[in-house]
Amino acid sequence: MSIELVIRDLAVEVEGNLILNGINLEIREGEVHALMGPNGSGKSTLSYSLMGHPKYHVKQGDIFLNGESILGMEADERAKKGLFLAFQNPTAIPGVSLANFLRTATTSVRNPERTADGKLIPMREFRKELLQKMTDLGIDHAFARRYLNDGFSGGEKKRVEVLQMAMLEPKIAILDEMDSGLDIDALRMVAEDTNRLQETHSMGVLLITHYQRLLNYIPPDFVHILLNGRIVESGGPELAHELEARGYDWVRQRHEEPQKH
């Protein structure tokens, strides 16, 4: 059965402010959906809400993964169900090596019933798989010994996020502005790696971005425009090209109520 993420009438509040106000979206396994919108429209709020960040309070609606509501689940439980979030600005964790982090995360996702003190994937087996994935993605094996994201460039951080996807093999991946801070060469490499994973594992992808340029490298099946906490336009790749050519003014004119004086 195909895995799908279904968002129904989702309203989310952050620190007392309503940011999302009735989001409806369905993402099926193998589909790539691009979510675009001006600053402050709620794109990152949606990504954090889907992953269960405690700062974001769901006021109404529901989120279903493979037919099961995940609203009551912690972030790690959602990950075990097959959801993944690649951060816009991945956090550095000094003292925790990339290899140890991935070994723990991969074990937990593959063995959801494992307790905190349970056995990890055998080191020899894990190391062989990790190094093969790093080779496939063109990532220096020395990164496995480095502290997670500590001293990494923007491009290196994003490639490590893709490596996490390769190891965890999520069913649905949320990529929050993965083009942020990348030069054109780094963007091309990250996009190529993502495309390879998406095709190999038939992931469903929610690609959050400001710019058409990322979509030149990761072609979407569907494009959605978020404005004032709602998805106001949906279409194919041509919708992103229209945004690139015309900006967001035409969207605002079509969907924002005129101010009363």
Residue pairs with C-beta under 8 A, 6 or more apart in sequence:
1 66
2 28
2 29
2 30
3 28
3 29
3 65
3 66
3 82
3 171
3 172
3 204
4 26
4 27
4 28
4 29
4 64
4 65
4 66
4 172
4 204
5 25
5 26
5 27
5 50
5 63
5 64
5 65
5 83
5 172
5 204
5 206
6 25
6 26
6 63
6 64
6 65
7 23
7 24
7 25
7 26
7 50
7 61
7 62
7 63
7 64
8 24
8 61
8 62
8 63
8 64
9 22
9 23
9 24
9 60
9 61
9 62
10 20
10 22
10 23
10 24
10 46
10 49
10 58
10 60
10 61
10 62
10 63
11 18
11 20
11 21
11 22
11 23
11 58
11 59
11 60
11 61
11 229
12 18
12 19
12 20
12 42
12 45
12 46
12 49
12 56
12 57
12 58
12 59
13 19
13 56
13 57
13 59
14 45
14 55
14 56
14 57
15 55
18 59
18 229
19 42
19 45
19 229
20 42
20 45
20 46
20 49
20 229
20 230
21 228
21 229
21 230
22 61
22 229
22 230
23 46
23 61
23 226
23 229
23 230
23 231
24 231
25 33
25 206
25 224
25 231
27 33
27 172
27 204
27 205
27 206
28 204
29 171
29 172
29 202
29 203
29 204
30 198
30 202
30 203
30 204
31 204
31 205
31 221
31 222
32 198
32 204
32 205
32 207
32 218
32 219
32 220
32 221
32 222
33 204
33 205
33 206
33 207
33 220
33 221
33 222
33 223
33 224
34 207
34 208
34 209
34 215
34 220
34 222
34 223
34 224
34 240
35 43
35 46
35 206
35 207
35 208
35 209
35 224
35 226
35 231
36 43
36 208
36 209
36 210
36 223
36 224
36 225
36 226
36 240
36 243
37 43
37 225
37 226
37 227
37 248
38 227
38 248
39 210
41 226
41 227
41 228
41 229
42 226
42 228
42 229
43 176
43 177
43 208
43 226
44 88
44 176
44 177
44 208
45 56
46 208
46 226
47 85
47 174
47 176
47 206
47 208
48 55
48 56
48 85
49 56
49 58
49 63
50 63
50 78
50 83
50 85
50 174
50 206
51 75
51 78
51 83
51 85
51 174
52 70
52 73
52 74
52 75
52 77
52 78
53 75
58 71
62 69
62 71
63 69
63 70
63 71
64 70
65 78
65 81
65 82
65 83
65 171
65 172
66 81
66 82
66 171
68 81
70 77
70 78
70 81
70 83
73 81
76 108
79 105
79 108
79 109
79 168
79 170
80 108
80 109
80 112
81 171
82 170
82 171
82 172
83 170
83 171
83 172
83 174
84 164
84 165
84 168
84 170
84 172
84 173
84 174
85 173
85 174
85 176
86 158
86 161
86 162
86 164
86 165
86 173
86 174
86 175
86 176
86 178
87 161
87 176
88 176
88 177
88 178
88 180
89 180
89 181
90 149
90 152
90 157
90 158
90 160
90 161
91 149
92 147
92 148
92 149
92 150
92 151
92 152
93 101
93 147
93 148
93 149
93 150
94 147
94 150
95 147
96 147
96 148
97 144
97 145
97 146
97 147
97 148
98 143
98 144
98 145
98 146
98 147
98 148
98 160
99 126
99 127
99 130
99 144
99 145
101 148
102 130
102 163
102 164
102 167
103 120
103 121
103 123
103 126
103 130
104 120
105 164
105 167
105 168
106 121
106 126
106 167
106 168
107 114
107 118
107 119
107 120
107 121
108 114
109 168
110 121
111 118
120 126
129 167
130 144
130 167
131 141
131 144
133 163
133 166
133 167
134 140
134 141
134 143
134 144
134 163
135 141
136 166
136 196
137 159
137 162
137 163
137 166
137 193
138 189
138 193
139 159
139 160
139 163
143 156
143 160
146 152
148 160
149 157
149 160
152 160
153 186
154 180
154 181
154 182
154 186
155 181
155 182
155 183
155 185
155 186
155 187
155 189
155 190
158 178
158 182
158 186
158 190
159 186
159 189
159 190
159 193
161 178
162 190
162 193
162 194
162 197
165 173
165 194
165 197
165 203
166 193
166 197
169 201
170 201
170 203
171 203
171 204
172 203
172 204
172 205
172 206
173 198
173 203
173 204
173 205
173 206
174 205
174 206
174 208
175 194
175 205
175 206
175 207
175 208
176 208
177 208
177 209
177 210
178 190
178 194
178 207
178 209
178 214
179 187
179 190
179 209
179 211
179 213
179 214
182 190
187 213
187 214
187 217
188 217
191 214
191 217
191 218
192 217
194 205
194 218
195 217
195 218
197 203
198 205
198 218
205 218
207 214
207 215
207 218
207 220
209 215
211 244
212 240
212 241
212 243
212 244
215 223
215 237
215 240
219 237
220 236
220 237
220 240
221 236
222 234
222 235
222 236
223 234
223 235
223 236
223 237
223 239
223 240
224 231
224 233
224 234
225 231
225 232
225 233
225 234
225 239
225 243
225 248
225 251
226 232
227 248
227 251
227 252
227 255
227 256
228 255
228 256
230 255
232 251
232 254
232 255
233 239
233 251
233 255
243 251
